[in-house]
Amino acid sequence: MKIWHPLLPGALLAAVLAAATPAAAQYPERPVKIIVSLPPGSGADTTARFLSKHLGDTFKQPFIVENRPGANSFIAAQAVATAPPDGYTMFVASNSPMTTNAAVFKRLPYDAVNDFAPIAPIARFPMVIVVPASSPFRSIADLVAAARAAPGKLNFASGTATYQVVLELFHEKNGISATHVPYKGTSAALTDVAAGVAHYSIADVSAALPLIRAGKLRPLAVASAHRIKDLPDVPTMEESGTKDYEAYAWTAAFFPAKVDPAIVAAVSQAIQQAVRSPAGVAFMADLGGEAFPGGPQVLRDFQLKELQTMQRIARQANIQQE
């Protein structure tokens, strides 16, 4: 059994770097850039800014967040993938660039696995299936029954390819089909669901909560292992009859491939210290999520498993983009 001690990471950082190559032992000697593929205010941006302060305090050098949104996260991912592997460029990424893109695009300007060195997961945010407040569907059972009675007649909105894939997985689990209506962004998708233009959608809880609290969306189930604080009366998918189904928006940290393992280990320890701390746990909870602790191997295993599932669903549902 591993025993977590709040003073241990600092000692580990010193030991890891002291035993490393001369360059790693002096790391960092200048500011470190944290690239985010989403705009300010997004989940990835917010968690990156939380980390930047903690890492700056730990390493006594600035960790500066740089937003490079656009082009389905291609711009940011490619910038990190082609950066010098010296530990001075980090990627705080979400699902899209590290799993979804590799599953749904024919060609990418980067390799989501081989071009990156995993550092540590950071946080995850449960997704929630929602319908208009005026919808006759009051449960997942109602929605599934309607879809089975009229295959393909219901339509579902998705603001990103990630949400499309996780909804197709929901359909597979329940043996149903529906018509996909794509949107450019989660906000637009949820707005049209609230207006009754689409029958249902899925989004991370933090994105859906404002419309739920305004009485415009009805949550049917959360796709997490347990009920969540912000929606205590909303059942999980497991409780609603859809077994072995969990879906989260998540954030994690990566370096370019071939960064010195000692630098990876030291930064990973610092990130784990941040997300496991009481302040980190409270910060993620305030965003509607939860801390997602683990090291490089935990992150790589998680990424590969999710990528495999998304690739299978994308092929099965014929989800492919140029």
Secondary structure, DSSP 8 states (H G I E B T S, - for coil): -----TTHHHHHHHHHHHTS-HHHHT--SS-EEEEESS-TTSHHHHHHHHHHHHHHHHHTS-EEEEE---GGGHHHHHHHHTS-SSSSEEEEEEHIIIIIHHHHBS--SS-TTTTEEEEEEEEEEEEEEEEETT-S--SHHHHHHHHHHSTTTSEEEESSHHHHHHHHHHHHHHT---EEEE-SSHHHHHHHHHTTSSSEEEEEHHHHHHHHHTTSEEEEEE-SSS-BTTBTTS-BTTTTT-TT---EEEEEEEEETT--HHHHHHHHHHHHHHHHSHHHHHHHHHTT-EE----HHHHHHHHHHHHHHHHHHHHHTT--B-
